[in-house]
Amino acid sequence: MKKIITTAGVIGIVAASISAYAYDRAQLAKEAKISIEQAREIALKAFPGKITDEELEKEQGGSGLRYSFDIKQGKTEQEVGVDASTGTVLENVAETDDRKDAHQGKDVEHKDED
């Protein structure tokens, strides 16, 4: 009985999290003044390649709402951020393992170089 209650509780929490995430994405999309299709075109002009990941997120800089794209070209992966209100490219930098970990919320240890 205890397992059933625990499992039901976990399922409830996961379902609520997914629902909240979907709601957040829908709300953010309503705030964007340019579409994701337009943002993709802008990002691919800034760094041609294949988009491997994309998201709409609140982040400092520009209007505070941006589309973020990971774009792969050969062996190089680039992160391109496009302001969701103006279409301005806010970020166009090479993805490194440290940047990927920080972007995914993982603890990243930076070593000081002498």
Steps between C-alpha positions, in 0.01 A plus 500: 500500500784735590663439157176583319462829687866592441477412131177698462664797670803490269278468193294797621810715547639407157165569332473839672856588394434409138175694504672806650779476242249484214314798647825698535595429138156604377513820706849584373395436139215750544751763618729451198457753220679287241420137425737212557514454122622859457749455784634181337563688174682777687711251698595302189607820323722580799647147503404265215467134592252252649294597805542228763310663787275801547308665780319817593619631834514798728858616526681825566581718203286658233130485580558221752331239281710310248506205271814296559630268228781247500625478141750244376724560201752223444668439837412845632193564712389857553238654728305779335257711703235704322293765680136386483374859478739663254669215311841634597779243537599526866748213514707311246767298683663160476352236730754344733445222752510761781237716328275198435523389865426852628209535257352172620526610863784267592766604746807604307841523658721765345874468549704814544796515267824656617 
